[in-house]
């Protein structure tokens, strides 16, 4: 046994008998390497092979990395990991042969086929990530050598980084740090750590060294835009859709999923003014309301695209009443909510003429957006828009049409009086606001709701009001968005943040008269508490937050509710300060630290940081090149060797300490007993695990005994 063998990890030193026999058979077969095919691997020597300890560490690392993806990936991806690990451990015990190339290719093909069946195609981000995860999990099948172990750890870092494509929240960051530390520990273990405790210490040291570099790069390295975009899967998501029929928005009352968060600098708007418009619905076919998109308008009416939509960061013509910052949740739809008509945004967007704000792309991750808005409906309404917002189907709902004409006649042709009388009608008649309205069918659904069922949600009342206004000759349209929001925090002058969820979804009406659009919400006549108290006033109604799970329980528990709010505030600040730390924030930070911002300062800062890292690395290399041994047994043996070399009895090249001492014992009869005893002591000192030394008398006392005996016996050599 040589000194280099002593540096092997306990996992490799503790291979079972069958594994050693298998390796020895592989070594003895090197003479037949000429007959080895191109896909066959050269047999490994024992000091090149992975042992039980390393394989177990790699498998646990795979489980940790897979856990980062499990909420977004198919659950069955855990099956390849289990099967690959089971096969590999059985191979280590010589119960199954090494997985051949056909088996490995078949396993990858099965994972790819499963992902294709799951997503319908492979050119999607989710499918690509799933394939990467599957290949990483199956890599264990061909992981035999130390080099393979390093490749698995390196691939693990790539798969770990891909998890941030799913989520960038604080929980994901903390879990990723833990998984990364485990992968680093795997590299340390493969590099030759003698025991797990030593590997943990080395891992902690390496992670600590990387922390200043990470923080420096976070602050200094310029934020670059993405170089390419990967197509997303258009899967079903909770939220508003671009067409609505009465009862659709009621289904959102079952969900507590977060839609977006808003942060205000100058206090929150009043509860009755928190109308977050998302889009308008102008086209009605008798059953559903749908959007008149700029593309549809240009195709039907002609003219340049600028007639229907403007692209930029500002919309002129109105006064900003609210300034706030939105933290938007991922959404495949491009809409951006605003309090009233949007006026300015921190990112380029599309300002539609009907007051809808659209981003230039869908949101794959959370995004911060600073904006200002008027807090009121848009003012512009060209003649073509007024005519469009008066269209109704030629037939259907005769009673509602007649009712609208009579109500306008009683109002003396005054639109404002007409809306007041309509509001009074909803308020005085036995209408009910419910999440579970009766199903309406046929072509006269407005008649059925207005005169028969009298039970509905916000879309029923908004849809009916738009129909009645148009039947009376007034331009009107439905607006879909959110109403209210849960206040968060206790800032100066009251809470400064709002959390808007899917159950806050709402629909209301805009009617054009007196030269501008006016907001009209019939829900306020039937359920005024929905306006003043928000969607939580619906607690107790069947179906409300039915899909919310445990969060529905936290609403009635003050402690859990406070903890949830605190967590949401922390998550918001994490997203704003860490994930949202972009180029503008870098400039502002440098201005606060150094005054005027200059690009050359940022460049010199990055270069200085990299130079510091290089110099620190050189210093560590020079320091590590010193003659240092951490093992006391090695130092004691080297001191004895210096004495023996004076008489010409030094060790041969590659000779193990025990073999060296036994050899010279045969040459020195006067020291034979002492040298043989020293040979046993040094082997026990160097090669036995600490657990073996401590099995009878305890680790500390046993090691002291070995050292004491070595000191006494080495002085007896003459």
SEMAR-713644 format. One record per residue (C-alpha): residue number from 1; x, y, z; chain. Coordinates in steps of 0.25 Angstrom, whole numbers, plus 2048, in hexadecimal, padded with zeros to 3 digits. Example, Ala and Ser with C-alpha at 12.3 -4.5 7.8 and 13.67 -1.06 7.14 Angstrom:
<atoms>
n|x|y|z|chain
1|831|7EE|81F|A
2|837|7FC|81D|A
</atoms>
This chain:
<atoms>
n|x|y|z|chain
1|800|800|800|A
2|806|80E|7FC|A
3|804|81B|802|A
4|7FC|820|7F7|A
5|7F2|815|7FA|A
6|7F0|81B|808|A
7|7EA|827|802|A
8|7DF|820|7FB|A
9|7D1|823|801|A
10|7CB|819|80B|A
11|7C0|816|800|A
12|7CA|811|7F7|A
13|7D2|80A|802|A
14|7C5|803|807|A
15|7C1|7FC|7FA|A
16|7BB|7EE|7FD|A
17|7C2|7E1|7FA|A
18|7BA|7DF|7ED|A
19|7BD|7ED|7E8|A
20|7CC|7EB|7EA|A
21|7CB|7DE|7E3|A
22|7C4|7E4|7D7|A
23|7CE|7EF|7D7|A
24|7DA|7E5|7D7|A
25|7D4|7DD|7CC|A
26|7D3|7EA|7C4|A
27|7E1|7ED|7C7|A
28|7E6|7E0|7C3|A
29|7DE|7E0|7B6|A
30|7E6|7EC|7B1|A
31|7EE|7E3|7A8|A
32|7E2|7E1|7A0|A
33|7E0|7F0|79D|A
34|7E3|7EE|78F|A
35|7D6|7E6|78D|A
36|7CE|7F2|794|A
37|7C4|7F8|78B|A
38|7C3|808|78A|A
39|7B7|809|793|A
40|7BE|800|79E|A
41|7C5|807|7A9|A
42|7D3|804|7AE|A
43|7D3|7FC|7BB|A
44|7D5|805|7C8|A
45|7DF|803|7D3|A
46|7DA|803|7E1|A
47|7DF|812|7E4|A
48|7D7|817|7D7|A
49|7CA|811|7DB|A
50|7BF|817|7E3|A
51|7BB|810|7EF|A
52|7AE|80F|7F7|A
53|7B0|81C|7FF|A
54|7B2|824|7F2|A
55|7A6|81E|7EB|A
56|79D|820|7F7|A
57|7A1|82F|7F7|A
58|79F|831|7E8|A
59|791|82A|7E9|A
60|78D|833|7F5|A
61|792|83F|7ED|A
62|789|83B|7E1|A
63|77D|83A|7EB|A
64|780|848|7F0|A
65|781|84E|7E2|A
66|774|846|7DD|A
67|76D|84C|7E9|A
68|76F|85A|7E3|A
69|767|856|7D7|A
70|75D|84D|7DD|A
71|752|858|7DE|A
72|753|85B|7CF|A
73|757|84E|7C9|A
74|750|840|7C7|A
75|751|838|7D4|A
76|754|82C|7CC|A
77|762|832|7CA|A
78|766|82C|7D8|A
79|764|81E|7D2|A
80|771|81F|7C9|A
81|779|824|7D5|A
82|775|818|7DE|A
83|777|80E|7D3|A
84|784|813|7CF|A
85|789|813|7DD|A
86|784|805|7E0|A
87|78B|800|7D4|A
88|798|807|7D7|A
89|798|802|7E6|A
90|795|7F4|7E2|A
91|7A0|7F5|7D8|A
92|7A9|7F9|7E3|A
93|7A6|7EC|7EA|A
94|7A8|7E4|7DD|A
95|79A|7E0|7DC|A
96|797|7E6|7CF|A
97|7A1|7EA|7C3|A
98|7A5|7F8|7BF|A
99|79A|7FF|7B7|A
100|79D|7FE|7A9|A
101|79B|808|79E|A
102|78E|803|799|A
103|788|803|7A7|A
104|78D|811|7A9|A
105|787|816|79C|A
106|77A|80F|79E|A
107|779|815|7AC|A
108|77B|823|7A6|A
109|771|820|79A|A
110|766|81C|7A4|A
111|768|829|7AC|A
112|767|831|79F|A
113|75B|82A|79B|A
114|754|82C|7A8|A
115|757|83B|7A7|A
116|752|83B|799|A
117|745|835|79E|A
118|745|83E|7AA|A
119|746|84B|7A2|A
120|743|848|794|A
121|750|84C|78E|A
122|75E|84E|792|A
123|761|85C|78D|A
124|75C|862|79A|A
125|763|867|7A6|A
126|75D|85D|7B0|A
127|760|851|7A7|A
128|76E|856|7A5|A
129|770|857|7B4|A
130|76A|84A|7B6|A
131|773|843|7AC|A
132|77F|84A|7B3|A
133|77A|845|7C1|A
134|778|837|7BB|A
135|786|836|7B5|A
136|78C|83B|7C2|A
137|784|830|7CA|A
138|788|825|7C0|A
139|797|829|7C0|A
140|799|820|7CD|A
141|797|814|7C4|A
142|7A5|817|7BE|A
143|7AC|81D|7CA|A
144|7B7|814|7CD|A
145|7C4|81C|7CF|A
146|7C8|828|7D6|A
147|7C7|830|7C9|A
148|7B9|82C|7C7|A
149|7B6|830|7D5|A
150|7BB|83E|7D2|A
151|7B3|83F|7C5|A
152|7A6|83B|7CD|A
153|7A9|846|7D7|A
154|7AC|850|7CC|A
155|79F|84C|7C5|A
156|798|84E|7D2|A
157|79C|85D|7D3|A
158|796|85F|7C5|A
159|789|858|7C8|A
160|789|860|7D5|A
161|78A|86D|7CE|A
162|77E|869|7C5|A
163|775|869|7D1|A
164|776|878|7D1|A
165|76E|878|7C4|A
166|762|873|7CC|A
167|763|87C|7D8|A
168|76D|886|7DE|A
169|767|888|7EC|A
170|76E|887|7F9|A
171|76A|879|7FC|A
172|770|874|7EE|A
173|77D|87C|7F1|A
174|77F|876|7FF|A
175|77C|868|7FA|A
176|786|86A|7EE|A
177|791|86E|7F8|A
178|78F|862|800|A
179|78F|859|7F3|A
180|79B|860|7EE|A
181|7A2|85E|7FB|A
182|79F|84F|7FA|A
183|7A5|84F|7EC|A
184|7B1|856|7F0|A
185|7B2|84C|7FB|A
186|7B2|841|7F1|A
187|7BD|847|7EA|A
188|7C5|848|7F7|A
189|7C2|839|7FA|A
190|7C6|834|7EC|A
191|7D3|83D|7ED|A
192|7D7|834|7F9|A
193|7D1|838|806|A
194|7D4|82D|810|A
195|7C6|82F|817|A
196|7B9|836|816|A
197|7BC|840|821|A
198|7C9|844|81A|A
199|7C1|846|80D|A
200|7B7|84E|814|A
201|7C2|857|81A|A
202|7C8|859|80D|A
203|7BB|85C|806|A
204|7B8|867|810|A
205|7C5|86D|80E|A
206|7C3|86D|7FF|A
207|7B5|873|800|A
208|7BA|87E|809|A
209|7C5|881|7FF|A
210|7BB|882|7F4|A
211|7B2|88C|7FC|A
212|7BA|899|7FA|A
213|7BB|896|7EB|A
214|7AD|893|7E9|A
215|7A9|8A0|7F0|A
216|7B3|8A8|7E8|A
217|7AE|8A2|7DB|A
218|7A0|8A5|7DF|A
219|7A2|8B4|7E2|A
220|7AD|8B6|7D7|A
221|7AA|8AD|7CB|A
222|7A1|8B4|7C1|A
223|793|8AF|7BF|A
224|791|8AA|7B1|A
225|784|8A8|7A9|A
226|781|899|7A5|A
227|788|895|798|A
228|77D|88C|794|A
229|76F|889|798|A
230|76A|87A|799|A
231|75B|878|795|A
232|752|875|7A1|A
233|747|86B|7A3|A
234|739|871|7A1|A
235|734|869|7AD|A
236|727|86D|7B4|A
237|729|877|7BF|A
238|720|87E|7C9|A
239|71C|88C|7C5|A
240|714|894|7BC|A
241|711|890|7AE|A
242|70F|899|7A1|A
243|701|895|7A0|A
244|6F6|894|7AB|A
245|6E8|88F|7AD|A
246|6E0|891|7B9|A
247|6E5|888|7C4|A
248|6F3|887|7BF|A
249|6FA|890|7C9|A
250|6F2|88A|7D4|A
251|6FB|87D|7D3|A
252|707|886|7D6|A
253|701|887|7E4|A
254|705|879|7E7|A
255|714|87D|7E6|A
256|71D|885|7EF|A
257|729|885|7E5|A
258|730|892|7E5|A
259|72E|89B|7D9|A
260|738|8A6|7DC|A
261|73C|8AF|7E7|A
262|73C|8BE|7E8|A
263|745|8C8|7F0|A
264|741|8D6|7F1|A
265|74A|8E2|7F5|A
266|73F|8EC|7FA|A
267|735|8E3|801|A
268|72B|8D9|7FC|A
269|71F|8DE|7F4|A
270|711|8DD|7FA|A
271|70B|8CF|7FA|A
272|700|8D4|7F0|A
273|70A|8D9|7E7|A
274|712|8CC|7E5|A
275|70D|8C8|7D7|A
276|719|8C1|7D0|A
277|715|8C1|7C2|A
278|71B|8B6|7B9|A
279|714|8B6|7AC|A
280|706|8BB|7A6|A
281|6FC|8B2|79F|A
282|6F4|8B9|794|A
283|6EF|8AE|78B|A
284|6E3|8A6|78F|A
285|6DD|89A|787|A
286|6D1|898|790|A
287|6D8|88E|799|A
288|6E7|892|79B|A
289|6EE|8A0|79C|A
290|6FC|8A1|795|A
291|707|8AB|792|A
292|708|8B4|786|A
293|717|8B2|785|A
294|71F|8BC|77D|A
295|722|8B1|772|A
296|713|8AE|771|A
297|70F|8BD|770|A
298|71A|8C0|766|A
299|715|8B4|75D|A
300|706|8B9|75E|A
301|708|8C8|75E|A
302|715|8CA|757|A
303|71F|8D5|759|A
304|72D|8D5|760|A
305|730|8CD|76C|A
306|733|8DA|774|A
307|724|8DD|773|A
308|721|8D2|77D|A
309|72E|8D0|785|A
310|73A|8D8|789|A
311|747|8D2|78D|A
312|750|8D8|797|A
313|752|8DC|7A6|A
314|748|8E8|7A6|A
315|73A|8EB|7A2|A
316|737|8FA|7A1|A
317|72A|902|7A4|A
318|727|8FF|7B3|A
319|72B|902|7C1|A
320|732|8F7|7C9|A
321|72A|8F5|7D6|A
322|731|8E8|7DB|A
323|740|8E4|7DB|A
324|743|8D6|7DF|A
325|74C|8CA|7DD|A
326|746|8BC|7D8|A
327|74C|8AF|7DB|A
328|746|8A6|7D0|A
329|744|897|7D1|A
330|748|88E|7C5|A
331|73D|88E|7BB|A
332|73C|88A|7AD|A
333|733|895|7A9|A
334|739|8A3|7A6|A
335|730|8AC|7AE|A
336|734|8B5|7B9|A
337|72A|8BB|7C4|A
338|729|8C9|7C7|A
339|721|8D2|7CF|A
340|719|8D9|7C5|A
341|71F|8DD|7B8|A
342|72E|8DA|7B7|A
343|737|8E6|7B5|A
344|746|8E2|7B7|A
345|74D|8D5|7B8|A
346|75C|8D2|7BC|A
347|75C|8C8|7B0|A
348|758|8CA|7A2|A
349|749|8C5|7A0|A
350|73D|8C6|797|A
351|733|8D1|79B|A
352|726|8CD|794|A
353|71B|8D7|791|A
354|711|8D1|79A|A
355|71A|8D2|7A6|A
356|720|8C4|7A6|A
357|72F|8C3|7A9|A
358|737|8B8|7A3|A
359|745|8B3|7A5|A
360|74D|8B0|799|A
361|74E|8A2|79D|A
362|748|898|7A7|A
363|74E|897|7B5|A
364|756|88A|7B7|A
365|75B|88F|7C5|A
366|757|899|7CF|A
367|75A|8A7|7CA|A
368|75A|8B5|7D1|A
369|753|8C0|7C9|A
370|753|8CF|7CE|A
371|747|8D7|7C8|A
372|73D|8E2|7CA|A
373|72E|8E3|7C6|A
374|723|8ED|7C7|A
375|71A|8E5|7D0|A
376|70E|8E7|7C6|A
377|709|8E1|7B9|A
378|710|8E6|7AC|A
379|70A|8F3|7A7|A
380|70C|8F0|798|A
381|701|8EA|790|A
382|701|8ED|780|A
383|6F4|8EC|779|A
384|6F8|8DE|773|A
385|6F9|8D9|782|A
386|6EC|8DF|786|A
387|6E5|8D8|77B|A
388|6EC|8CB|77E|A
389|6E8|8CC|78D|A
390|6D9|8CD|789|A
391|6D9|8C0|781|A
392|6CF|8B5|785|A
393|6CB|8A8|77E|A
394|6BE|8AA|776|A
395|6B6|8A0|77E|A
396|6B4|89B|78C|A
397|6B1|8A1|79A|A
398|6A4|8A9|795|A
399|69F|8AC|7A3|A
400|6AD|8B2|7A7|A
401|6AD|8BA|79A|A
402|69F|8C0|79D|A
403|6A2|8C2|7AC|A
404|6AF|8CA|7A8|A
405|6A7|8D3|79E|A
406|69C|8D5|7A9|A
407|6A6|8D9|7B3|A
408|6AD|8E3|7AA|A
409|6A0|8E9|7A7|A
410|69D|8EB|7B5|A
411|6AA|8F1|7B7|A
412|6A7|8FC|7AD|A
413|6B3|8F7|7A4|A
414|6BD|8FB|7AF|A
415|6C8|8F0|7B0|A
416|6CC|8F3|7BE|A
417|6BD|8F2|7C3|A
418|6BC|8E5|7BB|A
419|6C8|8DF|7C2|A
420|6C2|8E4|7D0|A
421|6B5|8DE|7CD|A
422|6BC|8D1|7C9|A
423|6C4|8D1|7D6|A
424|6B7|8D3|7DE|A
425|6B0|8C7|7D6|A
426|6BB|8BE|7DA|A
427|6BB|8C3|7E8|A
428|6AC|8C2|7EB|A
429|6A9|8B5|7E3|A
430|6AC|8A8|7EB|A
431|6B9|8A5|7E3|A
432|6C4|89D|7EA|A
433|6D3|89D|7E9|A
434|6D8|88E|7E9|A
435|6E4|886|7E4|A
436|6DA|87B|7E0|A
437|6D0|881|7D7|A
438|6C6|878|7CF|A
439|6CA|874|7C1|A
440|6C5|87C|7B6|A
441|6C3|877|7A8|A
442|6BD|87B|79B|A
443|6BE|888|793|A
444|6B6|891|79E|A
445|6BF|88F|7A9|A
446|6BE|89E|7AD|A
447|6AF|89D|7AE|A
448|6B0|890|7B6|A
449|6BA|897|7C0|A
450|6B3|8A4|7C1|A
451|6A5|8A0|7C3|A
452|6A5|891|7C7|A
453|6B1|88C|7CF|A
454|6B6|899|7D5|A
455|6C2|892|7DA|A
456|6D0|894|7D5|A
457|6DF|899|7D7|A
458|6E5|8A5|7D2|A
459|6E6|8A1|7C3|A
460|6D7|89F|7C3|A
461|6D4|8AD|7C8|A
462|6DF|8B3|7BF|A
463|6DB|8AC|7B3|A
464|6CC|8AF|7B5|A
465|6CF|8BE|7B8|A
466|6D7|8BF|7AB|A
467|6CC|8B9|7A3|A
468|6C2|8C2|7A9|A
469|6CA|8CE|7A6|A
470|6CD|8CB|798|A
471|6BE|8C7|796|A
472|6BB|8D5|79B|A
473|6C5|8DB|791|A
474|6D1|8DE|79A|A
475|6DF|8D9|796|A
476|6E3|8CF|7A1|A
477|6ED|8C4|7A3|A
478|6F1|8BA|7AE|A
479|6FE|8BC|7B5|A
480|705|8AF|7BC|A
481|70F|8B0|7C6|A
482|710|8B0|7D6|A
483|70A|8B8|7E1|A
484|710|8BA|7EE|A
485|71C|8B3|7F4|A
486|722|8AF|802|A
487|72A|8BA|809|A
488|738|8B5|80D|A
489|741|8BC|817|A
490|740|8C8|820|A
491|747|8D3|819|A
492|747|8E2|81C|A
493|738|8E7|81A|A
494|733|8D8|81A|A
495|736|8CC|812|A
496|73E|8CF|805|A
497|73C|8C1|7FE|A
498|731|8B9|7F8|A
499|730|8AB|7F4|A
500|726|8A8|7E9|A
501|721|89A|7E7|A
502|719|892|7DD|A
503|70C|893|7E6|A
504|70D|8A2|7E5|A
505|709|8A1|7D6|A
506|6FE|8AA|7D3|A
507|6F6|8B0|7C7|A
508|6F0|8BD|7C6|A
509|6EB|8C7|7BB|A
510|6EF|8D3|7B4|A
511|6E5|8DC|7AD|A
512|6E8|8E8|7A4|A
513|6E0|8F5|7A5|A
514|6E3|904|7A7|A
515|6F0|902|79F|A
516|6F7|8F8|7A7|A
517|6F6|8E9|7AD|A
518|6F0|8E8|7BB|A
519|6F1|8DC|7C4|A
520|6E4|8D5|7C8|A
521|6E5|8C9|7D2|A
522|6D7|8C2|7D4|A
523|6DD|8B8|7DE|A
524|6DD|8C4|7E8|A
525|6CE|8C4|7E7|A
526|6CC|8B6|7EA|A
527|6D9|8B3|7F3|A
528|6DF|8C0|7F8|A
529|6E8|8B8|802|A
530|6EF|8B2|7F6|A
531|6F4|8C0|7F2|A
532|6F7|8C5|800|A
533|6FC|8B9|807|A
534|702|8B1|7FB|A
535|700|8A3|7F7|A
536|702|89E|805|A
537|6F4|8A2|808|A
538|6F0|896|800|A
539|6F5|88D|80B|A
540|6EA|882|80E|A
541|6E5|882|800|A
542|6E5|874|7FA|A
543|6F1|873|7F1|A
544|6F9|87F|7F6|A
545|708|87B|7F7|A
546|704|86C|7F5|A
547|712|869|7EE|A
548|71A|871|7F8|A
549|71D|866|801|A
550|724|86A|80E|A
551|724|878|80B|A
552|715|879|80D|A
553|717|874|81C|A
554|722|87F|81E|A
555|717|88A|81B|A
556|710|887|828|A
557|71D|885|830|A
558|723|892|834|A
559|731|88C|837|A
560|732|884|82A|A
561|72C|890|823|A
562|737|899|828|A
563|742|88F|825|A
564|73D|88E|817|A
565|73D|89D|815|A
566|74B|89E|81B|A
567|750|894|811|A
568|749|89A|805|A
569|750|8A8|809|A
570|75D|8A1|80A|A
571|75B|89A|7FD|A
572|757|8A7|7F6|A
573|764|8AE|7FC|A
574|76C|8A2|7F7|A
575|767|8A3|7E9|A
576|768|8B2|7E9|A
577|776|8B3|7EF|A
578|77D|8A6|7EA|A
579|776|8A1|7DE|A
580|772|8AF|7D9|A
581|780|8B4|7DB|A
582|783|8B8|7CD|A
583|78B|8C2|7C5|A
584|784|8CE|7CA|A
585|785|8CA|7D9|A
586|794|8C8|7D6|A
587|795|8D6|7D1|A
588|78D|8DB|7DD|A
589|796|8D3|7E7|A
590|7A3|8D9|7E1|A
591|79D|8E7|7E1|A
592|79B|8E5|7F0|A
593|7A8|8E0|7F3|A
594|7B1|8E8|7E9|A
595|7A9|8F3|7E4|A
596|7A8|8F5|7D5|A
597|7A7|8E8|7CE|A
598|7B1|8E5|7C3|A
599|7B1|8D8|7BB|A
600|7C0|8D7|7BC|A
601|7BF|8D6|7CB|A
602|7B7|8CA|7C9|A
603|7C1|8C4|7C0|A
604|7CC|8C7|7C9|A
605|7C5|8C1|7D5|A
606|7C2|8B4|7CD|A
607|7D0|8B3|7C9|A
608|7D5|8B6|7D7|A
609|7CD|8AB|7DD|A
610|7D1|8A1|7D3|A
611|7E0|8A5|7D5|A
612|7DE|8A4|7E4|A
613|7D8|896|7E2|A
614|7E4|892|7D9|A
615|7EE|897|7E3|A
616|7E7|890|7EF|A
617|7E7|883|7E7|A
618|7F6|885|7E4|A
619|7F9|887|7F3|A
620|7F1|87B|7F6|A
621|7F9|872|7EC|A
622|806|877|7F2|A
623|802|875|800|A
624|7FC|867|7FD|A
625|80A|863|7F6|A
626|811|863|804|A
627|815|856|80A|A
628|809|854|813|A
629|802|848|817|A
630|7F6|848|81F|A
631|7F8|839|825|A
632|800|838|831|A
633|804|82A|82D|A
634|80A|82E|820|A
635|813|839|827|A
636|817|82E|832|A
637|81B|824|827|A
638|823|82F|81F|A
639|82B|832|82B|A
640|82E|824|82D|A
641|832|822|81E|A
642|83C|82E|820|A
643|843|826|82B|A
644|843|819|823|A
645|848|820|816|A
646|855|823|81E|A
647|859|814|81E|A
648|854|812|810|A
649|847|80B|814|A
650|83D|815|80D|A
651|830|811|806|A
652|82F|80D|7F7|A
653|827|815|7EE|A
654|818|812|7F0|A
655|81B|809|7FC|A
656|811|809|807|A
657|815|80D|815|A
658|812|7FF|81B|A
659|819|7F8|810|A
660|825|801|811|A
661|826|7FE|820|A
662|824|7EF|81E|A
663|82F|7EE|814|A
664|83A|7F5|81C|A
665|836|7ED|828|A
666|83C|7E1|820|A
667|849|7E9|81E|A
668|84A|7EE|82D|A
669|849|7E2|836|A
670|84B|7EB|842|A
671|83F|7F3|83F|A
672|836|7E8|83A|A
673|82B|7E9|845|A
674|82B|7F8|845|A
675|82A|7F9|836|A
676|81F|7EF|835|A
677|817|7F6|840|A
678|819|803|839|A
679|814|7FD|82C|A
680|807|7F9|833|A
681|805|806|83A|A
682|807|80F|82E|A
683|7FD|806|826|A
684|7F3|807|831|A
685|7F6|816|832|A
686|7F5|819|823|A
687|7EB|80F|81D|A
688|7E1|80C|828|A
689|7D4|814|828|A
690|7D2|81D|835|A
691|7C6|814|838|A
692|7CF|808|838|A
693|7D9|80E|841|A
694|7CE|813|84B|A
695|7C6|806|84B|A
696|7CB|801|858|A
697|7D1|80D|860|A
698|7CC|819|85A|A
699|7D2|821|84E|A
700|7DA|82B|856|A
701|7E1|821|860|A
702|7E4|817|855|A
703|7EB|822|84C|A
704|7F3|826|858|A
705|7F7|818|85B|A
706|7FC|816|84D|A
707|804|823|84D|A
708|80A|820|85B|A
709|80E|812|856|A
710|814|817|849|A
711|81C|821|851|A
712|822|817|85B|A
713|825|80C|850|A
714|82B|816|846|A
715|835|81A|851|A
716|83A|80C|853|A
717|840|80B|845|A
718|84F|80A|846|A
</atoms>
